[in-house]
Amino acid sequence: MKDKNNTQFFDVSVEQTRSVKSIIEDVYKALSEKGYNPVNQIVGYIMSGDPTYITSYKNARSLIVKVERDELVEELLAEYIKNNSWKEEN
């Protein structure tokens, strides 16, 4: 029998915190595997907020809704700028 005088701990954290980048990568892969155009689908989701643009295959929809849409845009823009040489010209 547990001691009723001590505080019991309950931990509901099942999934570790994932980076926005890894979520985008997983969603992109799931969309590609299902035959969708991942860029179009992700843009549709970002613009509308409607999660049905993202497949539920491989838990992609559940993953992407855990991230705020502005965070998705920020990550995508940061990666785009990082990977383009024109930013060094300005």
N, C-alpha and C positions, 0 to 999 in steps of 0.2 A: 504494500500500500504506500502511496506517495505521501510525503510530509505536506500537509495542508498549510503549514506556517511559512513555507518557502515559495518564492515566485518560480513558476515553471516557465520555461522558454519554448516558444514555438516558432520555427523558422519556415516561412513559406517561399523563400527565394530558391526556386528550382533552377532557373536559367541564369548563367552568368551574364553580366552586361556585355553586350556586343557593340562593336564600333559601327558607326553609320556606314563606313566604307564596306565592311564585311556584309552588312545587310543588303546594301545595293548590289554587291557582287552575287550574293545568293539569289536575290530576286531576279536579277538579269539572267542568270543561268537557268532558273526554273522557267522563266518566260520563253527563253530560247528553246529549251528542251520540249516545251509544249507547242512549239511552232509559231509563237507570236513574235511580232517585232518588238523587242524589249524597249527600245528607245520610245517608240510611239506609246506603248502602254504605260511606261513610267511617266512620261510627259502628261498623258491623260489623267493619271492619278494625281500628279502634283497640281495640275491646273484645276481639277474639279473637286478633289478630296474624296472622290468615290472609289472605295477600295475594290470594287468589282472590276476595275481595269487590271488588277493584279490577280493572277491565278492563285488558287489555294494549293496547287501542287507543291509539294515539298515545303509546306507551311509558309510559302512566300507572302501571302496576304497577311497572315498573323505577324510576320516579322516587320513588314513595312509600316503597318499601322502603329507600331511601337515608337516610330520616329516621327517627329514633327516635320511637316512638309518643308518649312523654311530651312530646317537642318539638312534635308536632302538637297535642296537647291544650293546651300552653302558648300556642302561637300563636293557636289558635282562641279560647281564653278571653281572651287579651289584646285581640284584635280585638273580641270581643263587649263587653267592658267599655269599651273605647275608644269604641264606637259607641252606647252607651246612656247616657241622661242620668241615670238613677237613681243612678249612682255618685257624682254630685256632691251628692246629698241627704244622704249619710251622713257 
